[in-house]
Amino acid sequence: MCHHRRVADGVTLDTPARKPSMLAVGTVVWLASELMFFGGLFAAYFTLRSNAAVWPPPGTHLETVAAVIATVLLLASSGTMHIAGLARSRGDRARMHRWMVVSIALGAVFFANQIREFFVLDFSPSSSSYGSMYYVMTGFHAAHVFAGLLLIVTAIAITTGAGTLERRSPACESVEYFWHFVDAVWILLFLTLFVLR
């Protein structure tokens, strides 16, 4: 077992190093596979774009202002999840729950905007290859956001009531990893779909 050495009152003490939980390690490995999945979508998008005479097709309009606002809210939710994680590491269950609820609210607004866009945009998945890729990429991301919201609710539920927070900490840590992953993927999607186009 690995040990950290620390000095207390002039005496060097060996303390066991904190091992990462198997759940956290498994989550990171799974997220790596999810990253490859999204990588495939990006590869398809840029392949289609490189072969298109005009990209996106004329008359294709995105709601950029709404997307920017939603993006800011999603990034803020990643910050609030980080604060929740800090509270968890200190054993402050109430503060952790409060910041998780804020994360849910911010994420829910982002998710609602994504769903709203599916009904108000002036193109559809069958309009063009651009439309197909836009809806597939944002649709899969929306599914991940929804799953993340459910996971945060689950993390709150399993850390409510009797029992130590430390025992359930790995599950909460895995949820945090997933939520940060969802936010990171959206940054790449936003840059690809709204900035580079």
C-alpha positions in Angstrom: 0.0 0.0 0.0 1.3 3.5 -0.8 1.9 5.8 2.1 2.2 9.6 2.4 4.7 10.9 4.9 3.7 13.9 7.0 5.3 15.6 10.0 3.4 16.2 13.2 5.1 17.8 16.2 8.5 17.0 14.8 7.7 13.3 14.3 7.4 11.8 10.8 4.2 9.7 10.5 3.2 7.3 7.7 -0.4 7.7 6.6 -2.2 5.5 4.1 -2.7 7.2 0.7 -6.3 7.5 -0.4 -7.0 4.9 -3.2 -9.4 5.8 -6.0 -12.6 3.8 -5.8 -13.2 1.1 -8.4 -16.5 2.9 -9.3 -14.6 6.1 -10.1 -12.0 4.2 -12.1 -14.7 2.4 -14.0 -16.5 5.7 -14.6 -13.4 7.2 -16.1 -12.9 4.2 -18.4 -16.5 4.3 -19.5 -16.3 8.1 -20.2 -13.3 7.4 -22.3 -15.4 5.1 -24.5 -18.1 7.8 -24.6 -15.5 10.3 -25.8 -14.6 7.9 -28.6 -18.3 7.8 -29.5 -18.6 11.5 -29.7 -15.2 11.6 -31.6 -16.8 9.5 -34.3 -19.7 12.0 -34.6 -17.2 14.9 -34.9 -15.3 12.9 -37.6 -18.5 12.3 -39.5 -19.4 16.0 -39.3 -16.1 17.3 -40.5 -16.0 14.7 -43.3 -19.3 15.8 -44.6 -18.3 19.4 -44.2 -15.1 18.9 -46.2 -17.1 17.4 -49.1 -19.8 20.0 -49.2 -19.7 22.9 -51.6 -21.6 25.1 -49.1 -21.8 24.4 -45.4 -24.2 24.9 -43.8 -26.8 25.0 -46.6 -28.2 28.4 -47.4 -31.2 29.4 -45.3 -30.0 27.4 -42.3 -30.3 29.6 -39.2 -29.3 28.7 -35.6 -30.5 30.5 -32.5 -27.0 31.6 -31.5 -28.0 34.0 -28.7 -30.2 31.4 -26.9 -27.4 28.8 -27.4 -24.8 31.2 -25.8 -27.0 31.8 -22.8 -27.7 28.1 -22.4 -24.0 27.4 -22.7 -23.1 29.8 -19.9 -25.7 28.2 -17.7 -24.4 24.7 -18.4 -20.8 25.8 -17.7 -22.1 27.4 -14.5 -23.6 24.1 -13.5 -20.2 22.5 -13.8 -18.9 25.1 -11.3 -21.7 24.4 -8.9 -21.1 20.6 -9.2 -17.5 21.3 -8.3 -18.6 23.3 -5.2 -20.9 20.4 -4.3 -17.9 18.1 -4.6 -15.8 20.3 -2.3 -18.7 20.2 0.3 -18.8 16.4 -0.1 -15.1 16.1 0.6 -15.6 18.1 3.8 -18.6 15.9 4.9 -21.0 18.8 4.6 -24.1 17.0 3.3 -26.5 19.9 3.4 -24.2 22.2 1.4 -23.5 19.5 -1.1 -27.2 18.9 -1.6 -27.9 22.7 -2.1 -25.3 23.0 -4.8 -26.5 19.8 -6.5 -30.0 21.2 -6.6 -28.6 24.4 -8.2 -26.8 22.2 -10.8 -30.0 20.4 -11.6 -31.8 23.8 -12.1 -29.1 25.1 -14.4 -28.8 21.8 -16.3 -32.6 21.6 -16.7 -32.8 25.1 -18.3 -30.1 24.0 -20.7 -31.9 20.8 -21.5 -35.2 22.6 -22.0 -33.5 25.0 -24.5 -32.1 22.0 -26.5 -35.5 20.4 -26.7 -37.1 23.7 -27.6 -34.7 24.2 -30.5 -35.7 20.9 -32.0 -39.2 22.3 -32.5 -38.3 25.9 -33.6 -35.4 25.5 -36.0 -36.1 26.1 -39.7 -34.4 22.8 -40.7 -34.9 19.2 -39.9 -32.8 16.0 -39.8 -34.0 15.2 -43.4 -33.3 18.7 -44.7 -29.6 18.1 -45.5 -26.5 16.3 -44.3 -25.9 19.3 -42.1 -29.4 19.0 -40.5 -28.8 15.2 -39.9 -25.5 15.8 -38.2 -26.8 18.8 -36.1 -29.8 16.8 -34.8 -27.8 13.6 -34.2 -25.0 15.4 -32.3 -27.2 17.7 -30.2 -29.7 14.9 -29.7 -27.2 12.5 -28.3 -25.8 15.3 -26.1 -29.3 16.1 -24.8 -29.7 12.5 -23.9 -26.5 12.6 -21.9 -27.7 15.8 -20.2 -31.0 14.2 -19.2 -29.1 11.1 -17.9 -26.8 13.4 -15.9 -29.8 15.2 -14.3 -31.2 11.8 -13.3 -27.9 10.8 -11.9 -27.6 14.0 -9.8 -31.1 13.4 -8.4 -30.1 9.8 -7.6 -26.9 11.0 -5.9 -29.0 13.3 -3.7 -31.4 10.5 -2.9 -28.7 8.0 -1.9 -27.0 10.5 0.4 -30.1 11.6 2.2 -31.0 10.1 5.5 -29.0 7.9 7.9 -25.5 6.7 7.1 -22.2 8.3 6.6 -21.5 10.4 3.5 -18.1 8.9 3.1 -19.5 5.5 2.2 -21.6 6.9 -0.6 -18.9 9.3 -1.7 -17.7 7.2 -4.7 -21.1 7.3 -6.3 -21.3 11.1 -6.0 -17.8 11.4 -7.3 -18.7 9.4 -10.4 -21.7 11.6 -11.0 -19.5 14.7 -10.9 -17.1 13.1 -13.4 -20.0 12.4 -15.7 -21.5 15.9 -15.4 -18.1 17.6 -16.1 -17.8 15.3 -19.2 -21.2 16.4 -20.5 -20.1 20.0 -20.1 -16.8 19.5 -21.8 -18.4 17.7 -24.8 -20.9 20.6 -25.2 -18.0 23.1 -25.4 -16.6 21.2 -28.4 -20.1 20.9 -29.9 -20.8 24.6 -29.4 -17.5 25.5 -31.0 -18.1 23.2 -33.9 -21.8 24.0 -34.6 -22.0 27.7 -33.7 -18.5 29.1 -34.0 -16.8 27.2 -36.8 -20.0 26.1 -38.5 
